[in-house]
Amino acid sequence: MEETVDVGREAGGRAMLAGLLDASHLMPLEALPQKANEYARAAGFTDVLIYVADLDRQVLQLLTGPDGTPPATASNIRIEGTTPGRAYQYGQLTSSSLKEAAGIDWWLPVVDGTERVGVLRVRSVYDDDRAREDADRLAALLALLIVAKRPSSDTLARLTRTEPLNIGAEMAWNLMPPSTYADGRIVISASLEPAYRISGDVYEYALDGPLVHLTIFDAMGHDNAAGLCGALALGACRNARRQDAGLIAEGEAVEAALIEQYDHRRSVTGILATLDTRTGVLSWVNRGHHPPVIIRANRWSSHLKCPPAHPMGTDLGLPSTICREHLQPGDRIVLYTDGITEARGPDDTEFGIERFTDFLIRHHADGLPVPETLRRLIHAVLDYHDGNLQDDATVLMCEWLGPAVEATEPAAALTGLPFSDPLPFTRSTDQDGSSQL
């Protein structure tokens, strides 16, 4: 009898995923909550709510149906200090402390690859490993569907903002890659503030076989022209790189595009780097920017030294130099803009490079996922500046783990991926009276 029940449960889980996947081909994003609830019943889930994180990663916003009316019991949720927020921050399933008569409520992270999209709340009539496995798979499928429909959905764009974007931010967020990527060789994570009022900062990472390209640009100024410069620089760099240009040629392509468009009136600083994951050799060119920082063994950090060329767009004639550093497994390369280190507190003291690197080292030692460390860093910079940054503050971090793509366990731990094995569970009480599994 037990085996028959298990077979039925397994068929129900498959029916949930297959039905939702089949329906997704001809489904607008607004229909996703209704369809998720409809097909989730086959696996014993009586209520499903989907939340997505805002650009600032402070609030979880409820995805509603076509009429935009949320369920009476649902509302938007702060990430800090809540059970759903813990699921988002740490990548772990959390549950209510008490089982309701209608079932047990679980909160699960909704993660596409390693990009944290939001959280999922499911009410399950079952409380066992199979139900948790089905819930994890539902969350994974919903993440894929949300991300697939994101480029064409103004509904989702509005939902992920708690205030209007300026034009620079509208351009930048549609040009830059997701904030987190990982495989067995590397973990990459980035953060940028003020998320809603970007001037000229942009970042990029891209994979090309064993090579990982890392780029950060800081355009001169704090107006729409700065945003246009940042977008132009990123487009020119990407275009040159995809035609097999080297690091020096990429910088020259950016400079040529800026001079053609602005005739020496606008400039962009930046770091263009490539990491060979087979050997750990980092190659980079400095175009008038703050040098990269290496954090090694989670104990010390140092600036990498490289003769800087002139900012792109100024045509000052300083030569570009490719510099190299041989990394050790576990080394973290950190690229950043001056908005991070030059943010000033009420006493006019800068946040500073030492405070910046100490923050990264300390929070990594606490075992936080890398995306959560950067989320907290950027909000620490905001708090230090009394919530009102005068310049874009951007950080792009890449940790080299080694050459093996398949050795993914360290990367999963560093990015806070949901556990593939739901056992063992440990339960701890959260501040709102719920518990974490």
C-alpha positions in Angstrom: 0.0 0.0 0.0 2.9 2.4 0.9 4.5 1.7 -2.5 1.2 2.5 -4.3 0.9 5.9 -2.5 4.5 6.7 -3.3 3.9 6.0 -7.0 0.9 8.2 -7.0 2.8 11.0 -5.3 5.6 10.7 -7.8 3.1 10.8 -10.7 1.5 13.9 -9.1 4.8 15.7 -9.0 5.5 14.9 -12.6 2.1 16.0 -13.6 2.6 19.4 -11.9 5.8 20.1 -13.7 4.7 18.8 -17.1 1.4 20.6 -17.0 3.0 24.0 -16.0 5.8 23.6 -18.5 3.3 22.8 -21.4 1.1 25.7 -20.4 4.0 28.2 -20.2 4.6 28.3 -24.0 1.4 30.3 -24.6 1.1 32.1 -21.3 1.7 35.7 -20.3 3.5 36.3 -17.0 0.3 37.5 -15.4 -1.2 34.1 -15.8 1.7 32.4 -13.9 0.2 32.6 -10.4 -3.1 31.1 -11.5 -1.5 28.3 -13.5 1.0 27.5 -10.8 -1.8 27.0 -8.3 -3.8 25.0 -10.8 -1.0 22.5 -11.6 0.5 22.4 -8.1 -2.6 20.7 -6.7 -1.5 17.5 -8.4 1.4 17.4 -6.0 -0.6 18.2 -2.9 0.0 22.0 -2.8 -3.2 23.8 -2.0 -1.9 27.4 -2.2 1.0 28.9 -4.1 2.2 32.5 -3.8 5.1 33.9 -5.9 7.2 36.8 -4.8 10.0 38.6 -6.7 12.7 40.8 -5.2 12.9 44.5 -6.1 16.0 45.9 -7.7 17.3 47.2 -4.4 16.9 43.7 -2.8 15.0 45.1 0.2 11.4 44.0 -0.5 9.7 40.9 -1.9 6.8 41.9 -4.1 3.8 39.6 -4.7 3.2 38.5 -8.3 -0.5 38.9 -8.9 -2.9 37.8 -11.6 -4.2 39.7 -14.6 -6.5 42.0 -12.5 -3.6 42.9 -10.1 -5.6 42.0 -7.0 -3.6 40.1 -4.4 -5.1 37.5 -2.1 -6.6 38.9 1.1 -4.0 37.1 3.2 -1.0 38.2 1.1 1.2 41.3 1.2 4.6 42.5 0.1 7.4 41.5 2.6 10.6 43.0 3.8 13.7 40.9 3.3 15.3 41.9 6.6 14.0 40.1 9.7 11.4 37.9 8.2 11.0 34.2 7.5 10.6 34.7 3.7 13.6 37.0 3.8 15.7 34.3 5.4 14.7 31.9 2.6 15.9 34.6 0.1 19.1 35.5 1.9 20.4 32.1 2.7 18.9 29.9 0.0 17.2 27.6 2.4 13.7 26.3 2.8 11.9 27.7 5.9 8.6 26.7 7.4 5.9 27.9 9.7 6.5 26.9 13.3 3.0 25.3 13.5 1.3 23.1 11.1 -2.1 24.5 10.1 -5.2 22.4 9.8 -5.1 22.9 6.0 -1.4 21.9 5.7 2.0 23.3 6.4 3.4 26.5 4.9 6.9 26.5 3.4 9.0 29.4 2.0 11.5 28.5 -0.7 14.1 30.5 -2.6 13.3 31.0 -6.3 16.7 30.8 -8.0 17.6 30.8 -11.7 21.0 29.2 -11.9 22.5 31.2 -9.0 20.5 34.4 -9.6 18.1 35.0 -6.7 14.8 35.9 -8.3 12.5 35.8 -5.2 10.7 33.4 -3.0 7.8 30.9 -3.2 5.2 30.2 -0.5 3.5 26.8 -0.8 1.0 25.2 1.5 1.4 21.5 1.4 -1.0 18.8 2.7 2.1 16.5 3.1 5.1 17.2 5.4 7.8 14.8 4.1 10.9 14.6 1.9 8.9 13.9 -1.3 6.8 17.0 -0.8 9.9 19.2 -0.1 11.5 17.8 -3.2 8.4 18.6 -5.3 8.3 22.1 -3.8 12.0 22.6 -4.7 11.4 21.5 -8.3 8.3 23.8 -8.6 10.4 26.8 -7.4 13.2 26.0 -9.9 10.7 25.8 -12.8 9.0 29.0 -11.8 12.4 30.8 -11.7 13.1 29.6 -15.3 9.7 30.8 -16.5 10.0 34.2 -14.8 13.4 34.9 -16.2 12.4 33.7 -19.7 9.4 36.1 -19.7 11.2 39.0 -18.0 12.6 40.7 -21.2 9.1 41.2 -22.6 7.2 41.9 -19.4 6.5 45.5 -18.3 4.4 43.9 -15.5 7.5 42.3 -14.0 9.6 45.5 -14.6 7.1 47.6 -12.6 6.8 44.9 -9.9 10.6 44.9 -9.3 10.8 48.6 -8.6 9.7 50.5 -5.5 10.4 53.9 -7.1 10.8 55.2 -10.7 14.1 54.5 -12.5 16.0 57.3 -14.1 16.9 56.8 -17.8 20.5 55.7 -17.0 19.2 52.9 -14.7 16.6 51.9 -17.3 19.4 51.5 -19.8 22.0 49.9 -17.5 19.8 47.2 -16.0 18.8 46.0 -19.5 22.4 45.9 -20.6 24.2 44.2 -17.7 24.2 40.4 -17.1 22.4 38.9 -14.0 24.1 39.8 -10.7 25.3 36.3 -9.9 26.8 33.4 -11.8 28.6 30.3 -10.7 29.9 26.9 -11.9 32.6 24.6 -10.6 35.4 27.0 -11.6 34.1 30.4 -10.5 31.6 32.3 -8.5 30.8 35.8 -9.8 28.6 38.4 -8.0 27.9 42.1 -8.5 26.0 44.9 -6.9 25.3 48.5 -7.9 23.7 51.4 -6.1 21.8 53.6 -6.2 19.8 51.0 -8.1 17.1 53.5 -9.2 19.4 56.4 -10.1 22.4 55.0 -12.0 24.7 57.6 -13.6 27.5 56.0 -15.6 28.6 52.8 -13.8 28.2 49.5 -15.6 29.7 46.0 -15.1 30.0 42.9 -17.3 31.1 39.4 -17.1 31.1 36.8 -19.9 32.3 33.2 -20.3 34.2 32.1 -23.4 35.1 28.4 -23.0 37.8 28.4 -20.2 38.0 32.2 -20.2 36.1 34.5 -18.0 35.9 38.2 -19.0 35.4 40.8 -16.3 34.8 44.4 -17.0 33.8 47.5 -14.9 33.3 51.0 -16.3 32.8 54.4 -14.6 31.6 57.1 -17.0 32.3 60.8 -16.2 29.4 62.8 -14.8 26.1 62.2 -13.1 23.6 63.0 -15.9 21.9 61.1 -18.7 25.0 61.7 -20.9 27.0 59.7 -18.3 24.5 56.8 -18.7 24.8 57.0 -22.4 28.6 56.9 -22.2 28.5 53.9 -19.9 26.1 52.1 -22.3 28.3 53.0 -25.3 31.4 51.8 -23.6 29.9 48.5 -22.7 28.5 48.0 -26.2 31.8 48.9 -27.8 33.8 46.6 -25.5 31.4 43.7 -26.0 31.4 44.2 -29.8 35.2 44.2 -29.9 35.6 41.2 -27.6 33.2 39.1 -29.7 35.4 39.8 -32.7 38.3 38.3 -30.8 39.9 41.6 -29.8 42.4 41.4 -26.9 42.3 43.5 -23.8 44.3 46.4 -25.2 42.2 46.4 -28.4 39.0 46.4 -26.4 40.0 49.5 -24.6 41.0 51.1 -27.8 37.6 50.3 -29.4 35.8 51.9 -26.4 38.0 55.0 -26.8 37.4 55.3 -30.5 33.6 55.0 -30.0 33.6 57.7 -27.3 35.8 60.1 -29.4 33.6 59.6 -32.4 30.5 60.3 -30.4 31.7 63.0 -28.0 34.9 64.4 -29.5 36.9 64.3 -26.3 34.2 65.9 -24.2 33.4 62.7 -22.3 35.5 60.0 -20.8 35.2 56.6 -19.1 37.6 54.8 -16.7 37.6 51.1 -16.3 39.3 47.7 -15.8 39.2 45.1 -18.5 40.3 41.7 -17.3 40.3 38.0 -18.4 40.7 35.0 -16.1 41.9 31.7 -17.5 40.2 29.1 -15.4 42.6 26.4 -16.5 45.6 28.1 -14.9 44.3 30.8 -12.6 46.2 33.5 -14.6 44.4 36.9 -14.4 45.3 39.3 -17.1 44.0 42.9 -17.0 44.4 46.4 -18.3 43.8 49.5 -16.3 42.3 52.5 -18.1 42.6 55.2 -15.4 40.7 53.3 -12.8 41.1 52.0 -9.2 43.2 48.8 -9.4 41.6 45.5 -8.6 41.8 44.0 -5.1 42.7 40.4 -4.3 41.4 38.8 -1.2 43.4 35.6 -0.4 42.8 32.9 2.2 40.1 35.2 3.7 42.8 36.9 5.8 44.4 39.6 3.8 44.0 41.7 0.7 46.2 43.7 -1.6 45.8 46.0 -4.6 47.2 44.6 -7.8 49.7 46.9 -9.4 49.6 47.8 -13.1 50.7 51.0 -14.9 47.4 52.8 -15.8 46.7 54.1 -19.3 44.6 57.2 -19.7 40.8 57.2 -19.3 39.0 56.1 -22.5 37.8 59.1 -24.5 40.6 61.4 -23.6 43.2 60.3 -26.2 46.2 61.3 -24.0 48.5 58.8 -25.6 49.5 56.8 -22.5 50.3 53.2 -23.4 48.1 50.3 -22.2 49.9 47.5 -20.4 48.6 44.0 -19.9 49.5 42.9 -16.3 49.2 39.4 -15.0 48.7 37.7 -11.6 48.7 34.0 -10.9 45.8 33.3 -8.6 45.5 30.5 -6.0 42.2 28.5 -5.7 39.9 30.5 -3.4 41.3 33.9 -4.4 38.7 36.6 -4.9 39.2 39.4 -7.5 37.3 42.5 -6.6 36.6 45.3 -9.1 34.9 48.4 -7.8 34.2 52.1 -8.5 35.0 55.1 -6.4 31.4 55.4 -5.2 32.2 52.5 -2.8 35.3 53.8 -1.2 34.7 57.5 -1.4 31.2 57.5 0.1 31.4 59.9 3.1 29.8 59.6 6.5 28.3 62.5 8.5 31.8 63.4 9.8 33.1 63.6 6.1 35.2 60.5 6.6 35.4 58.2 3.6 34.1 54.6 3.7 37.6 53.7 2.5 39.3 50.7 0.9 40.3 49.2 4.3 36.7 49.2 5.6 35.5 47.9 2.3 37.8 44.9 2.2 37.4 44.2 5.9 33.6 44.0 5.4 34.0 41.4 2.6 36.4 39.3 4.7 34.4 39.4 7.9 31.1 38.5 6.2 32.6 35.7 4.2 34.0 34.3 7.5 30.4 34.4 8.8 29.5 31.9 6.1 27.1 34.2 4.2 26.4 33.4 0.6 28.4 35.7 -1.7 25.3 37.5 -3.1 24.1 38.2 0.4 27.5 39.5 1.4 27.4 42.0 -1.5 23.7 42.9 -0.7 24.7 43.8 2.9 27.9 45.6 1.7 26.0 47.9 -0.6 23.5 48.7 2.1 26.3 49.3 4.6 27.7 51.9 2.1 24.2 53.4 1.8 23.8 53.6 5.5 27.3 55.1 6.0 26.3 57.8 3.5 22.9 58.4 5.2 21.0 56.6 2.4 21.9 59.3 -0.2 24.9 58.4 -2.4 26.4 61.2 -4.5 28.0 58.7 -6.9 27.3 55.3 -8.3 28.8 52.5 -6.1 29.5 49.3 -7.9 31.4 46.1 -7.0 32.1 43.1 -9.2 33.7 40.1 -7.4 34.9 36.8 -8.9 36.3 33.9 -6.9 38.4 31.3 -8.7 37.8 27.8 -7.4 39.9 25.8 -9.8 39.8 24.3 -13.3 37.1 21.7 -12.9 33.6 22.6 -14.2 32.1 19.6 -12.6 33.3 20.3 -9.0 30.2 22.3 -8.1 29.8 21.7 -4.4 31.9 24.6 -3.3 30.2 26.9 -5.7 26.8 25.8 -4.4 27.8 26.6 -0.9 29.2 30.0 -1.8 26.1 31.1 -3.6 23.6 29.7 -1.2 21.9 27.4 -3.6 18.9 25.4 -2.2 20.1 22.1 -0.8 19.8 19.2 -3.2 19.4 16.8 -0.3 16.7 17.9 2.1 18.2 16.0 5.0 19.3 16.6 7.7 17.1 19.5 8.7 17.9 21.7 11.7 15.2 23.9 13.1 15.9 27.4 14.6 13.5 30.0 15.8 13.3 33.2 13.8 12.4 36.6 15.3 8.8 36.5 14.1 8.2 33.1 15.9 8.6 30.9 12.8 11.3 28.4 12.3 14.0 27.7 9.8 14.7 24.3 8.5 
